[in-house]
Every structure is written in C-alpha cells, then in structure tokens.
Amino acid sequence: MNTPSELKYTKDHEWIKIEGNTATIGITDFAQGELGDIVYVDVDTVDDELNGGDVFGSVEAVKTVSDLFLPISGKVIEFNSDLEDQPELLNTDPYGNGWIIKLEITDGADQSELLSAEEYQAIIG
C-alpha cells in the first residue's frame, strides 16, 4: 500500500498536502483499492466555505458511491477538471494527477485530527 510520508491523512481515507494556506486533497491508495474501478467524481462545492468533516463531493465506483469528507475547514477553490473525462486517475495515480480539490485553508483551522503516514498505516493494517 502506497502511503507517501510527506502527506497527512484522515480516518475517512482522504489525503491532504498543505502548502502555505492552500491544501490539495484526494483519496488514498487504500480507498481507491477498496472502491474498485472509479467511474465518476462529483464535486459541486467549488467556492463554498466548508467545515472539517463536511461532505465536499462523492466518488462513484462500479458497485458503490462514497462520500468525500473535508479534512480541515476552508474554501474549495478548485476542482481537478481532468477527472470529468478521466475519473480513473483516482485509481491509477491517487497521489498525483488524481487529486480532487484544492482548498484555501481557514485561518486557525484545526489540524489536530490529521494523521501521519505511520498513524494512517496503523488504521488500515
């Protein structure tokens, strides 16, 4: 299972890369493996201010639909438009071209629930 150490993770299987006050968010390698072939990504929260834990979209796989939860509070500023035509990027490159959204982090957003790669690995076994 690929779990890059420079990223932070959530118990809901999202990853987050924080650079200044911007965060890039996607789903983990473990999550895409559990979901199977991803056929659609739905994000209609661009320009919305959301709290950590809020649903910001969903991922549809052949057999299931899974909600996507925001790791920390902020404003959704960008959706990866490549996913409209290539949702399978979540399967083939979950930490690279398969990123889902970019977030402008709220000042003072609580990051205490974010997990290190080691902590996330312990959860998924």
Backbone hydrogen bonds in HBPLUS format (Angstrom, degrees):
<---DONOR---> <-ACCEPTOR-->    atom                        ^
c    i                          cat <-CA-CA->   ^        H-A-AA   ^      H-
h    n   atom  resd res      DA  || num        DHA   H-A  angle D-A-AA Bond
n    s   type  num  typ     dist DA aas  dist angle  dist       angle   num
A0007-LEU N   A0004-PRO O   3.39 MM   3  5.93 166.8  2.41 113.5 117.4     1
A0008-LYS N   A0016-ILE O   3.03 MM   8  5.27 171.3  2.04 154.3 157.2     2
A0016-ILE N   A0008-LYS O   2.90 MM   8  5.27 151.7  1.98 144.5 145.7     3
A0009-TYR N   A0115-LEU O   2.84 MM 106  4.81 149.2  1.93 133.1 142.0     4
A0115-LEU N   A0009-TYR O   2.71 MM 106  4.81 168.9  1.72 144.3 147.0     5
A0010-THR N   A0014-GLU O   2.98 MM   4  5.42 134.8  2.19 156.8 158.7     6
A0013-HIS N   A0010-THR O   3.09 MM   3  5.38 157.0  2.15 113.4 114.2     7
A0028-THR N   A0013-HIS O   2.97 MM  15  5.55 161.0  2.00 148.5 147.1     8
A0015-TRP N   A0026-GLY O   2.85 MM  11  5.41 156.8  1.91 133.2 139.7     9
A0026-GLY N   A0015-TRP O   3.18 MM  11  5.41 155.5  2.24 137.4 142.8    10
A0017-LYS N   A0024-THR O   2.86 MM   7  5.16 157.3  1.91 149.9 157.2    11
A0024-THR N   A0017-LYS O   2.90 MM   7  5.16 156.3  1.96 142.1 148.3    12
A0019-GLU N   A0022-THR O   2.79 MM   3  5.37 178.8  1.79 175.6 176.0    13
A0022-THR N   A0019-GLU O   3.08 MM   3  5.37 162.5  2.11 126.4 130.1    14
A0105-ILE N   A0021-ASN O   2.75 MM  84  5.22 155.8  1.81 148.6 154.7    15
A0023-ALA N   A0103-LEU O   2.81 MM  80  5.01 156.0  1.87 144.3 152.0    16
A0103-LEU N   A0023-ALA O   2.73 MM  80  5.01 155.2  1.79 149.6 157.4    17
A0025-ILE N   A0101-ILE O   2.91 MM  76  5.41 163.8  1.93 160.6 161.5    18
A0100-ILE N   A0025-ILE O   2.81 MM  75  5.82 159.1  1.85 146.2 153.3    19
A0101-ILE N   A0025-ILE O   3.20 MM  76  5.41 157.6  2.25 141.2 148.1    20
A0032-GLN N   A0028-THR O   3.02 MM   4  6.41 165.2  2.04 157.3 159.7    21
A0033-GLY N   A0029-ASP O   3.04 MM   4  6.19 152.1  2.12 145.4 153.3    22
A0034-GLU N   A0030-PHE O   2.98 MM   4  6.28 149.7  2.07 148.7 156.9    23
A0035-LEU N   A0031-ALA O   2.93 MM   4  6.16 155.3  1.99 153.2 160.2    24
A0036-GLY N   A0032-GLN O   3.03 MM   4  6.05 150.8  2.12 143.6 150.2    25
A0062-VAL N   A0037-ASP O   3.06 MM  25  5.94 138.7  2.23 155.5 167.2    26
A0039-VAL N   A0060-GLU O   2.76 MM  21  5.80 156.0  1.82 150.8 159.1    27
A0040-TYR N   A0060-GLU O   3.19 MM  20  4.98 145.3  2.32 144.1 141.7    28
A0060-GLU N   A0040-TYR O   2.74 MM  20  4.98 178.5  1.74 158.9 158.4    29
A0042-ASP N   A0058-SER O   2.83 MM  16  5.18 170.3  1.84 155.9 159.0    30
A0058-SER N   A0042-ASP O   2.78 MM  16  5.18 150.3  1.86 144.0 153.9    31
A0048-ASP N   A0045-THR O   2.89 MM   3  5.23 152.2  1.97 138.5 137.8    32
A0047-ASP N   A0076-VAL O   2.66 MM  29  5.28 168.7  1.67 152.4 154.2    33
A0076-VAL N   A0048-ASP O   3.00 MM  28  5.69 154.7  2.07 161.2 159.6    34
A0050-LEU N   A0074-GLY O   2.82 MM  24  5.59 172.7  1.82 165.1 163.2    35
A0074-GLY N   A0050-LEU O   2.95 MM  24  5.59 159.5  1.99 154.5 160.1    36
A0054-ASP N   A0051-ASN O   2.97 MM   3  5.58 162.9  2.00 140.5 142.8    37
A0053-GLY N   A0070-LEU O   2.66 MM  17  5.09 167.6  1.68 148.9 153.4    38
A0070-LEU N   A0054-ASP O   2.80 MM  16  5.50 165.2  1.82 162.4 165.7    39
A0056-PHE N   A0068-LEU O   2.86 MM  12  5.76 153.5  1.93 147.3 156.3    40
A0068-LEU N   A0057-GLY O   2.79 MM  11  5.16 152.6  1.86 145.5 138.3    41
A0059-VAL N   A0066-SER O   2.82 MM   7  5.28 158.8  1.86 152.3 159.0    42
A0066-SER N   A0059-VAL O   2.84 MM   7  5.28 164.5  1.86 153.9 158.9    43
A0061-ALA N   A0064-THR O   2.75 MM   3  5.25 166.7  1.77 167.9 171.7    44
A0106-THR N   A0073-SER O   3.14 MM  33  5.68 173.0  2.14 122.7 124.6    45
A0075-LYS N   A0104-GLU O   2.86 MM  29  5.05 154.7  1.92 141.3 145.4    46
A0104-GLU N   A0075-LYS O   2.78 MM  29  5.05 169.4  1.79 149.4 150.9    47
A0077-ILE N   A0102-LYS O   2.88 MM  25  5.69 157.5  1.93 143.5 150.4    48
A0102-LYS N   A0078-GLU O   2.90 MM  24  5.02 149.3  2.00 138.3 141.7    49
A0081-SER N   A0079-PHE O   2.90 MM   2  5.73 105.2  2.47 117.7 101.5    50
A0080-ASN N   A0100-ILE O   2.92 MM  20  5.29 161.9  1.96 150.9 149.5    51
A0083-LEU N   A0080-ASN O   3.01 MM   3  5.92 160.9  2.04 125.6 130.2    52
A0084-GLU N   A0081-SER O   3.08 MM   3  5.52 157.0  2.13 111.5 118.1    53
A0086-GLN N   A0082-ASP O   2.93 MM   4  5.92 140.5  2.09 143.3 155.5    54
A0089-LEU N   A0086-GLN O   3.04 MM   3  5.88 169.9  2.05 125.2 127.3    55
A0090-LEU N   A0087-PRO O   3.14 MM   3  6.13 166.5  2.16 126.1 128.2    56
A0091-ASN N   A0088-GLU O   2.85 MM   3  5.17 134.9  2.05 105.2 117.8    57
A0092-THR N   A0088-GLU O   2.99 MM   4  6.37 160.0  2.03 154.1 160.0    58
A0093-ASP N   A0089-LEU O   2.81 MM   4  5.33 157.7  1.85 140.9 145.9    59
A0096-GLY N   A0093-ASP O   3.15 MM   3  5.32 156.8  2.20 109.5 116.7    60
A0098-GLY N   A0093-ASP O   2.85 MM   5  5.23 136.4  2.04 165.5 154.2    61
A0099-TRP N   A0096-GLY O   3.26 MM   3  6.05 143.2  2.41 128.0 126.4    62
A0109-ALA N   A0106-THR O   2.96 MM   3  5.28 143.0  2.10 144.5 137.5    63
A0114-LEU N   A0111-GLN O   3.13 MM   3  5.58 159.4  2.18 112.8 119.2    64
A0120-TYR N   A0116-SER O   2.92 MM   4  6.17 160.7  1.96 155.2 160.6    65
A0121-GLN N   A0117-ALA O   2.89 MM   4  6.07 159.4  1.93 147.9 153.8    66
A0122-ALA N   A0118-GLU O   3.07 MM   4  6.30 150.7  2.15 143.6 150.9    67
A0123-ILE N   A0119-GLU O   3.27 MM   4  6.60 142.5  2.42 139.2 148.2    68
A0123-ILE N   A0120-TYR O   3.01 MM   3  5.15 124.5  2.33  99.1 113.4    69
A0124-ILE N   A0120-TYR O   3.10 MM   4  6.48 160.1  2.14 157.5 161.9    70
A0125-GLY N   A0121-GLN O   2.90 MM   4  5.86 124.4  2.21 142.5 156.3    71
